[in-house]
């Protein structure tokens, strides 16, 4: 039986050593909402498929988890790879798919404008912006997740924020407009 106080690393250990399905289900229920939210903003309507692929890969590779990062960070890295495969499968000349308009909350016009501005970003910029500004990862962590230098993360974030500000005509929120 899984307890609420049981840590992610213990659940991974239980799944890896004994194939404990309850441990896997607990990890899934803890982390799926966050992973799905990230994927929804990265790949729009393909998020469900990418989430399923993320968890299938996680289950197959759970033995490789070394515990050097948080389980969620490890899952985000797997999710980012699933998102990259979705991006490669899309027509690069076409616009990115819009996110679910229910995503930002009560459906205010400003929230939808921001969501559309983020959705229109090139994939690399969008990933850095979401990981840094929405999920709070440091540039070093973003760099590790995306396999880029820390400086590249900083540069892409600056370009992403500038693009969002341009698209919003100067109405960007404090979070997308601030320095880091």
C-alpha positions in Angstrom: 0.0 0.0 0.0 1.2 3.5 -0.9 1.1 6.2 1.8 0.9 9.9 1.1 4.1 10.5 3.0 6.1 8.0 0.9 8.6 9.8 -1.3 9.0 9.5 -5.0 12.4 7.9 -4.7 11.0 5.2 -2.5 8.1 4.6 -4.9 10.6 4.2 -7.8 12.6 1.7 -5.7 9.4 -0.3 -5.0 8.4 -0.3 -8.6 11.9 -1.3 -9.8 12.6 -4.0 -7.2 9.2 -5.6 -7.0 7.2 -4.4 -9.9 4.8 -2.8 -7.5 1.9 -1.4 -9.6 0.5 0.6 -6.7 3.8 2.5 -6.5 3.7 3.2 -10.2 0.1 4.4 -10.0 1.0 6.7 -7.1 3.8 8.2 -9.2 1.5 8.5 -12.1 -1.2 10.3 -10.1 1.3 12.6 -8.5 3.1 13.8 -11.6 0.6 13.4 -14.5 -1.1 16.7 -14.0 2.2 18.7 -14.1 3.6 16.7 -17.0 0.3 17.0 -18.9 0.2 20.8 -18.3 3.7 21.1 -19.7 2.9 19.0 -22.8 -0.4 20.8 -23.4 1.5 24.0 -23.7 4.3 22.4 -25.8 2.2 20.3 -28.2 -1.4 21.4 -27.8 -3.9 18.8 -28.8 -1.2 16.1 -29.0 -0.6 16.3 -25.3 -2.6 13.2 -24.3 -0.6 11.0 -26.8 2.7 12.6 -25.6 1.7 12.0 -22.0 1.0 8.3 -22.6 4.3 8.0 -24.5 6.1 9.7 -21.6 4.7 7.2 -19.1 5.4 4.2 -21.3 9.0 5.3 -21.6 9.2 6.0 -17.9 8.0 2.6 -17.0 10.5 0.9 -19.4 13.4 3.1 -18.1 12.6 3.4 -14.5 15.6 1.1 -13.7 17.8 3.8 -15.2 16.6 6.5 -12.8 19.7 7.3 -10.6 18.0 9.6 -8.1 20.3 12.5 -9.0 17.3 14.7 -9.8 13.7 14.9 -8.7 11.4 12.3 -10.3 9.4 15.2 -11.9 12.5 16.6 -13.5 13.3 13.2 -14.9 9.8 12.8 -16.2 9.9 16.3 -17.8 13.0 15.3 -19.7 11.2 12.3 -21.0 8.2 14.5 -21.9 10.4 17.0 -23.7 11.7 14.2 -25.9 8.1 13.0 -26.6 7.3 16.6 -27.5 10.2 16.8 -29.9 8.9 13.8 -31.7 5.5 15.5 -32.1 7.2 18.6 -33.4 9.2 16.6 -35.9 6.0 15.0 -37.2 4.3 18.3 -37.8 4.5 20.4 -41.0 7.2 22.9 -40.1 5.6 25.6 -42.4 2.2 25.4 -40.5 1.4 27.3 -37.4 1.6 25.5 -34.0 -1.6 24.1 -32.8 -3.3 26.3 -30.2 -3.6 25.2 -26.6 -6.9 24.3 -25.1 -8.5 27.6 -24.3 -9.6 26.3 -20.9 -6.0 26.0 -19.9 -5.2 29.4 -18.4 -8.3 29.6 -16.2 -11.6 31.5 -16.6 -11.0 32.3 -20.2 -10.1 36.0 -20.0 -9.1 37.6 -23.2 -5.6 38.6 -21.9 -5.0 35.0 -20.7 -5.9 33.7 -24.2 -3.7 36.3 -25.9 -0.8 35.2 -23.7 -1.5 31.6 -24.3 -1.6 32.2 -28.1 1.6 34.2 -27.9 3.4 31.4 -26.1 2.0 28.8 -28.5 3.4 30.8 -31.5 6.9 30.7 -30.2 9.5 28.4 -31.9 9.7 25.1 -30.0 13.0 25.8 -28.3 12.0 29.2 -27.1 8.6 27.8 -25.9 10.3 25.0 -24.0 12.8 27.3 -22.2 10.1 29.9 -21.3 7.7 27.3 -19.9 10.4 25.4 -18.0 11.9 28.5 -16.5 9.0 30.9 -16.0 6.1 28.5 -15.5 7.9 25.6 -13.7 10.6 27.5 -11.9 13.6 25.6 -13.2 17.0 27.4 -13.1 18.9 28.0 -16.4 21.3 25.2 -15.4 18.4 22.8 -14.9 16.8 23.9 -18.2 20.1 23.5 -20.0 20.4 20.0 -18.6 16.8 19.1 -19.5 17.2 20.4 -23.1 20.8 19.4 -23.6 21.9 23.0 -24.2 24.4 25.3 -22.5 23.1 27.4 -19.6 23.9 30.5 -21.8 21.8 29.2 -24.5 18.9 28.8 -22.1 19.3 32.4 -21.0 19.5 33.6 -24.6 16.5 31.7 -25.7 14.5 32.9 -22.7 15.3 36.5 -23.5 14.3 36.0 -27.1 11.1 34.2 -26.1 10.1 37.0 -23.7 10.8 39.6 -26.3 8.7 37.7 -28.9 5.8 37.4 -26.5 6.0 41.1 -25.6 6.0 42.0 -29.4 3.0 39.7 -30.0 1.1 41.2 -27.1 2.0 44.7 -28.1 3.7 45.6 -24.8 0.9 44.0 -22.6 3.1 41.1 -21.4 2.8 40.0 -17.8 5.4 40.7 -15.2 6.5 37.1 -15.3 7.2 37.1 -19.0 8.8 40.5 -18.9 11.1 40.3 -15.9 14.8 39.6 -15.9 16.4 36.5 -14.5 
